[in-house]
Amino acid sequence: MKGVPGILIAVGLGIAGAICNWFYLERLAGQEAKEQFIGIKAGTQLNAGEVIRAEHVIPVGIPKSSLGNLDQVAPLWKFRDAVIGLPTNRSFRGGELVLQDDVKTPAQRDLNEKLGPDEVAIWIPVDPRTFNPSRVNPEDEVSFIVPRSAPNSPPPIDENEPAGNVQSGGTSEIIGPFRILEIGSRTGRPEVQKAAGARGGNETSITVVAKMVGGKLEAKAQRITDIVRTTRSQGLQVMLHPKKKR
């Protein structure tokens, strides 16, 4: 009989230890850093093809130690603006996570479909040391700063010719503005590309729109293409213009 109380005490201590350990693990899980993903709000029903709206989604925190490769296939909550407004590929019920394959990203159109009458696309190399592509997007307008001392640079356009916006002065000239079609192979904002799971590519060239006038390139486009050709495609410095108010 003397051993029974000891056994009971040991069992009681074991149970107490298990309870304390469970409380510790729960508290640790609550303190662990989490990554926020896009979840469908409880009570929400979306059919395939319906558009995801802001009121449909909520942030879902998942401990980083339990992510696995989820962050490679599901857009993060901070990129929700790139998902909101897109149609779904499947049906959703409340409590589900949104994956990259679950949304239809805007289709990549051929370049010639983005051009208007008498417009052409030209490719301009840019200087990666002075250009931050993450801050510039298709449909923005830019000009190019060309040093007058550039080797083999063609002479400036005759002042009597309609040159568009070619500004000369000092040691450089500004040629533009031009509307951007693509930056490297990127056709949209970086967060949209990332939310769609697209990998970033080389962004050391810009595709811009130029106009044809009487079967010839407009003066500013001819000027910039001449400089690119004579300088053997050296990267140019880019100047971003303010966004036009509509």
N, C-alpha and C positions, 0 to 999 in steps of 0.2 A: 504493500500500500504506500510505502514511503516514496516509491518511484512515480506513482501516479501524479502527485502534485507537480513534480518536476517536469513530467511530460506535458501536462497542461500549461505550465508556465512557458515551456519552450514553444508549444504550438501558438500560444497567445503572442509571444514575441515575434514569431515568424509571420503571423497575420499582420501585426502592426508594422513590421518591416516592409511587407509587400504593399500595404496601403500607402506608407510614406514614399516608397519608390515610385508608385503609380502617380502620386501627387507631384513628385519631382519631375517625372517624364512629361506630364501634362503641362507643367509650368515651363519646362524647357522648350517644348513644342510651340508654346505660345510666344516665347521670346525669340525663336529662330527666325532669321531673315527669310522673307518670302518674296516671290516674284508674282506680280499681278497680271492676270490674264483676262480675256474678255469672256464673260459668261452670259447666258440668256436668263433673264429675270424669271423667278418663279411665277407660274400662272400664265406665262407667255406662250403662245402657239404661233409658229411661223411656217407657212407652206413653201415648198420649193418655188423660187422665182420671186418671192416677196422681198421687199427692201428692208434691210435692217435699219432701225431708227434708234435715236439716242435713248428713248424710253424703254427699249427692249433689252438693254444690256446693263450689266453690273460688273464691278471688279471682283475677281476671284483670286484670293491669295493662296499660293501653294508653296510649302517650304522648299527652299533651294536644294536641300538634301534629297528631296523626293522627285525632282523634276525629270530625271532621265533625259530624254531628248525632246521633251515637250516644247521647250523654247525654240526648237528648230522647225516645228510644224504648226505652232499656234502663235498668232500675233499677240504681242504684249498689250496690256491695257493702255499704255502711253501712246500706242499707235491706233487707238480706237477711232479717231477722226478719219483715218484712211479706210476703215471698214464700214462706218456708218454711211448709209446712202447707197451701198452696193447690194445687188440682189443675191439671194442665197442659191446654192446648188442643190440643197436638200431641205427636208422639213426639220424644224427645231421644236423642242419642248423645253420648258423652264428647267434649269439646272444643268444644261449642257454647255460645254465650252465651244467656242468658235475656232475652227482650224483654218489654216490658209486655203485648203482645198474646198472649204465650205462656201466661199464667196467668189463671185464672178468679178474679176478685175477688168477695168476698161480694156477693150480689145486694142491691140497695137495696130494702128492703121498704117498702110503704106505711105511713104513720104509724099508721093505724088497726089495722094488724096487730100493732103493738108495744104496744097498749094492752090492759090487762086489763079484767075486768068493772067497771063503774062508774068507769072512768077516762076522762079527756079530756085533750087536749093544749091548752096555752095558750102563746102567744108573748109573751116578755118582752124589751123592749129593754134593752141594757146600755150602760154608759158605757165607750167605747173607751179613754178616758184612764186608767182604773183596772183594765181587764180584759185579761188576757193569754190569748187563746183557745188558743194553742199548748200551754199547760200544763193545759188542761181538756179532757175528752173525754166523749162520750155515755156514759151509765150512771153518771157521777159524780153526786154530790149537792151541791147548792149552796143557800145562802140569800141573800136580798137585804137589803141595808142601806138603810133609807129614812130620810132626815132628817125629824125632826118639823117642821122649819121649811119643808118643801117647800110651794111656793105651792099653795093650793087643796087641800091634802092632806085627805082625809076623816078624821073623828075615829077614834081607835083603837077596836077592837072592844070591846064591853061585856064587862067582866071576868066577868060571870055566864054568858056564852056559851062553849061549847067552842071555843077558838080554835086548837087544834092547837099549833104552835110559833110563836107570835107573842110576842116578848120586847120589852118596852118599858123605857125607862130613859134618863135623860140627854137628849141632843139627837137620838137616833135610835132606831129599832126594827129588830129582825132578824126577818124573815119567812121561814119555811121549816121544814125542808129540802124541796127538790123534786128529783126524779130527772130528769136531762137526757135528752131524746130526740135532739135535734140541736143543733148550734151553727152558726148560719147554715143552710147546706145540707149541712154535713158530718155524716155519719152514723157515722164511725169515727175512729180515731187518725190524726193528720196524716201519719205515715210510710206508713200503708197507702194513703191517698189519693194520696200522691206517687208511691209505687211503682207504682200503677195508672195513673199518667199523668193523674190528675184535677187540674184547675186549682183553686186556692184561690178561694173566693168571699168575699163580705161576711159577716163573723162578728160583727155588732153586735147580734144578737138570739139568744136561747136559747129553744128549745122544751122545755117541761117538762111533767111529768105532774101532773095534779090529780085529786082524787077527787070524785065526786058523792055527796052524802049526802041522802037523802030528796028527790031531784030537784033539789037545789041544790048549788052549789059548796061544798066544805068551806071553813071560815072563813078559813084562811090564804090560800087561792087567791082567794077573794072579796076579801080585803083587798088583795092585790097587784094584782089587776085594777082595783080601784077607784082605786088610786094611779096606775097607768099611765094610766087614762082621764082623771083630773082634772089630771094634770100634763102632758097632751098628749104622752104617749109619750116623755118624757125618759128617757135611759138611767140605769139603776140600778147601784149598786155591788154586786159579786158577792163572796160569801164561800164558799170551797171547803171541804167537809167531808172528814175522813179517810175512806179507803176501808174499807168494812166487811169484816171478816175472815169468810171462809166456812168 
